[in-house]
Amino acid sequence: MTETAVTFCRICEPLCGMIATVEDGRLTALRPDREHPLSSGFACPKGIAFTEVVNDPDRVTTPLRRGPDGFEEVSWEEAMADIAGRLTRVLRAHGSGAVGWYMGNPAAFSYSHLVGVIAFIKGIGRHSHYFTASTQDTSSRLLASQFLYGSPLSVPIPDLNRTDLLVVMGANPLVSHGSFLTAPRIRDRLREINARGRVVVIDPRRTETAAAHEWLGIVPDTDAFLLLSLLQVLFAEDLARPGARVRDLGWLRAQAAPFTPEATAESTGIAPEQVRELARALAGTPRAAVYGRFGTCVGRHGTLTNYLIDAVNLVAGNLDTPGGSVFSTLGIPGQRWAMMVMGAFLRRTYRRKRGRIGGFGPVIGAEPAALMAKEITTPGPRRIRALFVSAGNPVLSVPNGDELEAATEQLDLMVALDFYRTETAAHCDYLLPVTTMYERDDFALTFQQFQATPFRQATEAVVRPPGQARTEWEIIDDLMRRMTRRTPLFAVLGLARSVAHRLGRRFHPRPLADLIIRLSAGGRAGLTFDRLTGAHPHGVVVAPDVPTGVLDQVLAYGDRRVHLRRPEIAAELTALAGDTGTEGFPLRLIGMREPRSENSWMHNAPLLRRGPDRPHRALMHAADAAEREIADGATVRVRSATGAIELPVELTGDIVRGAVAIPHGYGHRGTGGWQLANRVGGVNVNLLMSSEPGDIEALAGMSRLTGIPISVHPVRETVPPTRQARPCAE
């Protein structure tokens, strides 16, 4: 029997609508949903290829236990009983500080996974360790919001539907499809902005997005200098229009005063007249916004940079205004009071709960993942002895993955929840098989407040899980059930579970998602989880545009003001002024996302590997290569103060001098169980990144993944060139 089901993709943030074809209970095809109100028949190659992930012969579908001769199949009862028993012994001997959980990026796309992990790690005890991919990706953005607005949940996005000038910094949305920004068909939205105004892309590389619009090349990791010079011009030329809800504007003006466009030109590589023109355009265009993403988050001063992006939007009069930088709230009654309570709790936690290594405060509860290995190997209280990893592959995604790989051998217990035997899972005592996104119900809870067009969609599971795969929630709930007597929270959850069972109901977070839908904009008009999946499977647009004039609702400070003066920001400004070059490492490394790659976890889909073989390679400016006698296609050794890798080089003119771009997510060395990914190979660029506390971002504990000082030298072996070098366009 063949049938179709309406659903949506959860690989990346656009959440594009999909139509699944199911034959005899098996997912056989995915195609874009033409009736989806926003994606309107668009889906990227990764979304279409996900059928191959669901049906991958390398997929793990039964619990596995690692033994002396490799992994062997075991029953769920045997696995969970042993895990619960060993975890209980760790807790009795060492306390809750001996337990850690690392949650990877895909977990943010599953409300039940997210709720389950938080319940478990909080239930274990207040000294437990919680790591997420956010410290590789988003924590500095969240902390900047905490400093400015009092809550990390108050994150502004560009009003794509109405803006006439969009400045994009450190983002490549034509490939990433948007981040901290849920906007399907973003290519079309940028074209529409260009038709009525301008899109300016500030990036060290002429990315796919920059090539389609205006490109302003910048020296890697100098965005803070540029933003400070924009502020200096806005203040000096009396262009500032910050509005009333702001404190300490004079302090910000004094901090920006030394950073004139002439003073920052040498650092950024951007001419003073270009800086002044851009500042005047931001102030003079009634609907304008600056948007920063990954590249602005993972530098040496990521929190400062994101703070300054919002400061420029604020000072230019573009914060919380139509076409500017806006807050896409859920519209839940009483959200301001809830925001104040949550903000106060998270600010207090950040101040008081400092990590034992480096002294970093948690951002939304998460500790720096870059320090995970040291938390395992460093003796003393709260040393990690049991580690759970769900939907993540930190051996390939955190700085200095070799250090983490070695550290895992010191653990008493390590458990992975995944559907692949990844390079990380290869070191686990147990690998527990989980569902893919098409084998569970879902509501994209995390991304509701980043929608450029307010929208609601939910989905039921499309197919049943293969083999013995379970959702992460089911696994975590089972483990919590076995640990009920350990902590008060587990006891409360156990009571709630018993009540649900007596009422004949499943103990699950779905009622929480349903409640949020009911309380949010659209819900008060009758939307529920069941009505979305039943009557409105393609989703519902709940408002044509993001509401503005809501700053009062998202400010979590008691005085209802944006707080500009922060001692932490002042310290970062002092450190910024003192930044100097690193002798022996004249070049700077930047990241690069590829259209057919998703971090480290989709390299096993054959559809994404079709076409001419394109090896993992570095991009380098042809003039920089000529100075070093490096030919196109040559194998080069890229070295940092931390490590060295070797890979082919591709020469181009579409990158600023002194910058080298290398895609991340590679480095499959055969330890994982995915056969195609192992043949893809490549090298792990994160081996060039440092995991020392002094080398990660000082405020949010972000891994430093861009602007890394490096050197590049040729090695003897060469490979055929991937293509001819392209001259830089005039």
Long-range contacts (C-beta under 8 A, 24 or more apart in sequence): 5-460, 5-462, 6-33, 6-35, 6-459, 6-537, 6-538, 7-438, 7-459, 7-460, 7-462, 7-537, 8-33, 8-36, 8-442, 8-444, 8-457, 8-459, 8-539, 9-43, 9-47, 9-50, 9-437, 10-106, 10-109, 10-110, 10-437, 10-442, 10-444, 11-46, 11-47, 11-50, 11-106, 11-109, 11-437, 11-598, 11-602, 12-44, 12-46, 12-176, 12-177, 12-178, 12-179, 12-598, 13-177, 13-178, 13-179, 13-180, 13-181, 13-182, 13-447, 13-450, 14-39, 14-177, 14-178, 14-182, 14-183, 14-184, 14-185, 14-186, 15-39, 15-182, 15-184, 15-444, 15-447, 15-457, 16-42, 16-43, 16-44, 16-47, 16-184, 17-43, 17-184, 17-457, 17-538, 17-539, 18-43, 18-47, 20-438, 20-462, 20-463, 22-462, 22-463, 25-463, 25-464, 26-55, 26-463, 27-51, 27-54, 27-55, 27-438, 27-462, 27-463, 33-538, 35-538, 36-184, 36-538, 36-539, 37-455, 37-538, 37-539, 37-540, 37-541, 38-183, 38-184, 38-185, 38-453, 38-455, 38-539, 38-541, 39-184, 39-185, 40-184, 40-185, 42-184, 42-185, 44-177, 44-595, 45-595, 45-596, 45-607, 45-608, 46-595, 46-596, 46-598, 46-602, 46-605, 46-608, 48-607, 49-602, 49-605, 49-607, 49-608, 50-436, 50-437, 50-438, 50-605, 52-604, 52-605, 52-606, 52-607, 53-419, 53-436, 53-602, 53-604, 53-605, 54-436, 54-438, 54-439, 54-463, 56-420, 56-604, 56-605, 56-674, 58-420, 58-421, 58-604, 58-673, 58-674, 58-675, 58-676, 59-419, 59-420, 59-433, 59-466, 60-418, 60-419, 60-420, 60-421, 60-431, 60-433, 60-673, 61-419, 61-433, 61-465, 61-466, 61-467, 61-468, 61-469, 62-433, 62-467, 62-468, 63-430, 63-431, 63-432, 63-433, 63-468, 64-421, 64-430, 64-431, 64-433, 65-429, 65-430, 66-428, 66-429, 66-430, 66-431, 71-421, 71-431, 76-468, 76-470, 76-478, 79-430, 79-432, 80-475, 80-478, 80-479, 80-482, 81-482, 82-430, 83-413, 83-415, 83-430, 83-479, 84-479, 84-482, 84-483, 86-386, 86-412, 86-413, 86-429, 87-386, 87-413, 87-479, 87-483, 88-483, 88-486, 89-412, 90-385, 90-386, 90-412, 90-413, 91-124, 91-125, 91-486, 94-383, 94-385, 95-125, 95-127, 95-381, 95-382, 96-124, 96-125, 96-126, 96-127, 96-128, 96-487, 97-125, 97-127, 97-128, 97-129, 97-381, 97-382, 97-383, 98-382, 98-383, 98-384, 98-385, 98-386, 99-124, 99-125, 99-128, 99-129, 99-384, 99-385, 99-386, 99-387, 99-388, 100-128, 100-129, 100-130, 100-131, 100-372, 100-375, 100-384, 100-386, 100-387, 100-388, 101-128, 101-129, 101-130, 101-131, 101-387, 101-388, 101-389, 101-390, 102-131, 102-132, 102-369, 102-372, 102-387, 102-388, 102-389, 102-390, 102-392, 102-394, 103-130, 103-131, 103-132, 103-133, 103-390, 103-391, 103-392, 104-132, 104-133, 104-389, 104-390, 104-391, 104-392, 104-393, 104-394, 104-397, 105-133, 105-137, 105-391, 105-392, 105-599, 106-391, 106-392, 106-437, 106-601, 107-132, 107-390, 107-391, 107-392, 107-472, 108-133, 108-446, 108-447, 109-437, 109-442, 109-444, 109-446, 109-447, 110-391, 110-437, 110-440, 110-442, 110-471, 110-472, 111-442, 111-443, 111-444, 111-445, 111-446, 111-509, 111-512, 111-513, 112-440, 112-441, 112-442, 112-471, 112-472, 112-473, 112-508, 112-509, 112-510, 113-390, 113-391, 113-471, 113-472, 113-473, 114-445, 114-446, 115-473, 115-509, 115-512, 116-472, 116-473, 116-475, 116-476, 116-477, 116-509, 117-390, 117-472, 117-476, 118-365, 119-476, 119-480, 119-489, 119-493, 120-476, 120-479, 120-480, 122-489, 123-480, 123-483, 123-486, 123-487, 123-489, 123-490, 123-493, 124-483, 124-486, 124-487, 125-487, 127-382, 129-367, 129-372, 129-375, 129-382, 129-384, 130-362, 130-365, 130-366, 130-367, 131-366, 131-367, 131-368, 131-369, 131-372, 131-394, 132-366, 132-369, 133-369, 133-392, 133-397, 134-363, 134-364, 134-366, 135-363, 135-366, 135-367, 135-368, 135-369, 135-370, 135-700, 135-701, 135-702, 135-703, 136-298, 136-369, 136-397, 136-398, 136-702, 136-703, 136-705, 137-294, 137-297, 137-298, 138-180, 138-297, 139-297, 139-363, 139-364, 139-366, 139-700, 139-701, 139-702, 140-297, 140-298, 140-302, 140-303, 140-305, 140-306, 140-697, 140-699, 140-700, 140-702, 141-180, 141-292, 141-296, 141-297, 141-302, 141-306, 142-363, 142-364, 142-700, 143-303, 143-306, 143-350, 143-363, 143-699, 143-700, 144-303, 144-304, 144-306, 144-307, 144-309, 144-310, 145-306, 145-310, 146-343, 146-346, 146-347, 146-350, 146-363, 147-303, 147-307, 147-563, 147-566, 147-568, 147-569, 148-307, 148-310, 148-311, 148-562, 148-563, 148-564, 149-343, 149-554, 149-555, 149-556, 149-557, 149-562, 149-563, 150-339, 150-340, 150-343, 150-344, 150-347, 150-555, 150-556, 150-557, 150-563, 151-339, 151-340, 151-342, 151-343, 151-346, 151-554, 151-556, 152-343, 152-346, 152-363, 152-364, 153-339, 153-342, 153-343, 153-449, 153-554, 154-327, 154-339, 154-343, 154-554, 154-555, 154-556, 155-180, 155-327, 155-449, 155-450, 156-310, 156-313, 156-319, 156-320, 156-325, 156-326, 156-327, 157-181, 157-291, 157-325, 157-326, 157-327, 157-328, 157-450, 157-452, 157-546, 158-289, 158-290, 158-291, 158-324, 158-325, 158-326, 158-452, 159-287, 159-289, 159-322, 159-323, 159-324, 159-325, 159-326, 159-452, 159-545, 159-546, 159-548, 160-186, 160-189, 160-190, 160-193, 160-452, 161-189, 161-452, 161-453, 161-544, 161-545, 161-546, 162-287, 162-322, 162-323, 162-545, 163-193, 163-197, 163-287, 163-288, 163-289, 163-323, 163-324, 164-193, 164-196, 164-197, 164-198, 164-285, 164-286, 164-287, 164-288, 164-323, 165-193, 165-197, 165-198, 165-199, 165-200, 165-281, 165-282, 165-285, 165-287, 165-288, 165-289, 166-190, 166-193, 166-197, 166-198, 166-199, 166-200, 166-288, 166-289, 166-291, 167-200, 167-202, 167-278, 167-282, 167-288, 167-289, 167-290, 167-291, 168-199, 168-200, 168-201, 168-202, 168-203, 168-209, 168-213, 168-291, 168-292, 168-293, 169-202, 169-203, 169-223, 169-290, 169-291, 169-292, 169-293, 169-295, 169-296, 169-309, 170-202, 170-203, 170-223, 170-292, 170-293, 170-294, 170-295, 170-296, 170-297, 170-706, 171-203, 171-209, 171-291, 171-292, 171-293, 171-294, 171-295, 171-296, 172-203, 172-207, 172-208, 172-209, 172-210, 172-593, 173-209, 173-293, 174-207, 174-208, 174-209, 174-212, 175-207, 175-208, 175-209, 175-593, 175-594, 175-595, 176-293, 176-294, 176-593, 179-293, 179-294, 180-293, 180-450, 181-291, 181-293, 181-450, 181-452, 182-444, 182-447, 182-450, 182-451, 182-452, 182-455, 183-451, 183-452, 183-453, 187-212, 189-452, 197-285, 197-287, 198-281, 200-278, 202-226, 203-295, 204-588, 204-590, 204-655, 204-656, 204-659, 204-661, 205-590, 205-592, 205-619, 205-654, 205-655, 205-656, 205-659, 205-661, 206-654, 206-655, 206-728, 206-729, 208-595, 211-654, 216-270, 216-274, 216-278, 217-269, 217-270, 217-655, 217-656, 218-268, 218-269, 218-270, 218-656, 219-267, 219-268, 219-269, 219-588, 219-656, 219-658, 219-659, 220-299, 220-588, 220-589, 220-590, 220-656, 220-658, 220-659, 220-706, 220-707, 221-299, 221-300, 221-301, 221-588, 221-706, 221-707, 222-264, 222-267, 222-268, 222-269, 222-707, 223-292, 223-295, 223-296, 223-299, 223-305, 223-308, 224-299, 224-301, 224-304, 224-305, 224-308, 224-576, 225-259, 225-264, 225-267, 225-268, 225-576, 226-264, 226-268, 226-270, 226-275, 227-305, 227-308, 227-309, 227-311, 227-312, 228-255, 228-256, 228-259, 228-264, 228-308, 229-256, 229-259, 229-260, 229-261, 229-263, 229-264, 229-268, 229-275, 229-279, 230-275, 230-278, 230-279, 230-282, 230-312, 231-256, 231-259, 231-308, 231-311, 231-312, 231-315, 232-256, 232-257, 232-258, 232-259, 232-260, 232-261, 233-261, 233-275, 233-276, 233-279, 233-280, 234-279, 234-282, 234-283, 234-312, 234-315, 234-316, 235-315, 236-260, 237-279, 237-280, 239-279, 239-280, 239-283, 239-284, 239-316, 240-283, 240-315, 240-316, 240-317, 241-283, 241-315, 241-316, 241-317, 242-314, 242-315, 242-317, 243-314, 243-317, 243-319, 243-320, 243-551, 245-551, 245-552, 245-555, 245-560, 245-561, 245-562, 246-314, 246-561, 246-562, 246-564, 247-559, 247-561, 247-562, 247-563, 247-564, 247-565, 248-563, 248-564, 248-565, 249-315, 249-564, 251-564, 251-565, 252-311, 252-315, 252-564, 252-565, 255-569, 255-570, 255-573, 258-577, 269-656, 279-316, 282-312, 282-316, 282-318, 283-316, 283-317, 286-323, 287-318, 287-321, 287-322, 287-323, 287-324, 288-316, 288-318, 288-323, 288-324, 289-313, 289-318, 289-323, 289-324, 289-325, 290-318, 290-325, 291-325, 294-591, 294-593, 295-590, 295-591, 295-706, 297-702, 298-591, 298-697, 298-702, 298-703, 298-704, 298-705, 298-706, 299-697, 299-704, 299-706, 299-707, 300-579, 300-697, 300-704, 300-707, 301-572, 301-575, 301-576, 301-697, 302-697, 302-699, 302-700, 302-702, 303-568, 303-569, 303-572, 303-697, 303-699, 303-700, 303-702, 304-569, 304-572, 304-573, 304-576, 304-699, 307-566, 307-569, 311-564, 314-562, 319-551, 320-548, 320-549, 320-550, 320-551, 321-548, 322-545, 322-548, 324-548, 326-546, 326-547, 326-548, 326-550, 327-449, 327-546, 327-550, 327-551, 327-553, 327-554, 328-448, 328-449, 328-450, 328-451, 328-452, 328-454, 328-546, 329-449, 329-547, 329-550, 329-553, 329-554, 330-448, 330-449, 330-516, 330-519, 330-520, 330-521, 331-520, 331-521, 331-547, 332-516, 332-519, 332-520, 333-519, 335-553, 336-552, 336-553, 336-554, 336-555, 339-553, 339-554, 339-555, 339-556, 340-556, 340-557, 340-558, 342-556, 343-556, 343-557, 344-556, 355-701, 356-380, 356-381, 356-382, 357-693, 358-693, 358-694, 358-696, 358-701, 359-693, 360-693, 360-700, 360-701, 361-701, 363-700, 363-701, 367-701, 368-696, 368-701, 368-702, 368-703, 369-394, 369-397, 369-398, 369-703, 370-398, 370-399, 370-400, 370-689, 370-691, 370-696, 370-701, 370-703, 371-691, 371-693, 371-696, 371-701, 372-398, 372-404, 372-407, 373-398, 373-400, 373-403, 373-404, 373-406, 373-407, 373-691, 374-403, 374-407, 374-691, 374-693, 376-404, 376-407, 376-408, 376-410, 376-411, 377-407, 377-410, 384-411, 385-411, 385-412, 385-413, 386-411, 386-412, 386-413, 386-414, 387-411, 387-413, 387-414, 387-415, 388-414, 388-415, 388-416, 388-417, 389-414, 389-415, 389-416, 389-417, 389-418, 389-424, 389-425, 389-428, 390-416, 390-417, 390-418, 390-434, 390-472, 391-417, 391-418, 391-434, 391-472, 392-424, 393-422, 393-423, 393-424, 393-425, 393-599, 393-600, 393-601, 394-424, 395-422, 395-423, 395-424, 395-427, 396-422, 396-423, 396-424, 396-600, 396-665, 396-666, 396-667, 396-668, 396-684, 396-686, 397-599, 397-600, 397-664, 397-665, 397-686, 398-686, 398-691, 398-703, 399-642, 399-686, 399-689, 399-690, 399-691, 399-696, 399-703, 399-704, 399-705, 400-642, 400-643, 400-686, 400-687, 400-689, 400-690, 400-691, 401-667, 401-684, 401-686, 401-687, 402-643, 402-687, 403-691, 404-691, 417-472, 417-475, 419-469, 420-601, 420-604, 420-672, 420-673, 420-674, 421-672, 421-673, 421-674, 422-600, 422-601, 422-672, 422-673, 422-674, 423-600, 423-667, 423-668, 423-669, 423-671, 423-672, 425-672, 425-673, 426-671, 426-672, 426-673, 432-470, 432-475, 433-467, 433-468, 433-469, 433-470, 434-469, 434-470, 434-471, 434-472, 434-475, 435-461, 435-465, 435-469, 435-470, 435-471, 435-472, 438-462, 438-463, 439-463, 439-464, 439-465, 439-466, 439-469, 439-471, 440-471, 441-510, 441-533, 443-513, 443-516, 443-517, 443-529, 443-532, 445-513, 445-516, 448-516, 448-520, 451-546, 452-546, 453-541, 453-543, 453-544, 453-545, 453-546, 454-521, 454-522, 454-541, 454-542, 454-543, 454-546, 455-539, 455-540, 455-541, 455-542, 456-517, 456-520, 456-522, 456-523, 456-527, 456-532, 456-536, 456-539, 456-540, 456-542, 457-532, 457-536, 457-538, 457-539, 457-540, 458-513, 458-517, 458-529, 458-532, 458-533, 459-533, 459-537, 460-533, 473-508, 473-509, 477-507, 568-699, 571-698, 572-698, 572-699, 575-698, 581-709, 582-641, 582-709, 584-711, 585-639, 585-640, 585-641, 585-709, 585-710, 585-711, 586-658, 586-709, 586-711, 587-624, 587-658, 587-659, 587-660, 587-709, 587-710, 587-711, 587-712, 588-658, 588-659, 588-660, 588-707, 588-708, 588-709, 588-710, 589-638, 589-640, 589-659, 589-660, 589-661, 589-662, 589-685, 589-688, 589-706, 589-707, 589-708, 589-709, 589-710, 590-659, 590-660, 590-661, 590-706, 590-707, 591-661, 591-662, 591-663, 591-664, 591-685, 591-705, 591-706, 592-619, 592-661, 592-662, 592-663, 592-664, 593-663, 593-664, 594-663, 597-663, 597-665, 598-665, 599-664, 599-665, 600-665, 600-666, 600-667, 600-668, 601-665, 603-665, 603-666, 603-668, 603-674, 603-676, 603-677, 603-680, 604-674, 604-675, 604-676, 604-677, 605-676, 606-676, 609-676, 609-680, 614-722, 615-647, 615-648, 615-681, 615-682, 615-719, 615-722, 616-647, 616-648, 616-663, 616-666, 616-680, 616-681, 616-682, 616-683, 617-647, 617-648, 617-649, 617-650, 617-662, 617-722, 618-647, 618-648, 618-649, 618-650, 618-660, 618-661, 618-662, 618-712, 619-649, 619-650, 619-652, 619-654, 619-655, 619-660, 619-661, 619-662, 620-649, 620-650, 620-651, 620-652, 620-655, 620-660, 620-712, 621-651, 621-652, 621-653, 621-655, 621-656, 621-657, 621-658, 621-659, 622-651, 622-652, 622-653, 622-725, 622-727, 623-657, 624-657, 624-658, 624-660, 624-712, 625-649, 625-651, 628-712, 628-713, 628-714, 629-714, 630-712, 630-713, 630-714, 631-714, 631-718, 631-721, 632-721, 632-722, 632-724, 632-725, 633-718, 633-719, 633-720, 633-721, 633-722, 634-714, 634-715, 634-718, 634-719, 635-714, 635-715, 635-716, 635-717, 635-718, 635-719, 636-712, 636-713, 636-714, 636-715, 637-712, 637-713, 637-714, 637-715, 638-662, 638-688, 638-710, 638-711, 638-712, 639-688, 639-710, 639-711, 639-712, 639-713, 640-688, 640-689, 640-690, 640-708, 640-709, 640-710, 641-690, 641-709, 642-687, 642-688, 642-689, 642-690, 642-691, 642-695, 643-687, 643-688, 644-687, 644-688, 645-683, 645-684, 645-685, 645-687, 645-688, 646-683, 646-715, 647-682, 647-683, 648-718, 648-719, 648-722, 649-712, 650-721, 650-722, 650-723, 650-725, 651-725, 652-725, 652-726, 653-725, 653-726, 653-727, 653-728, 653-729, 654-726, 654-728, 654-729, 660-710, 660-712, 664-705
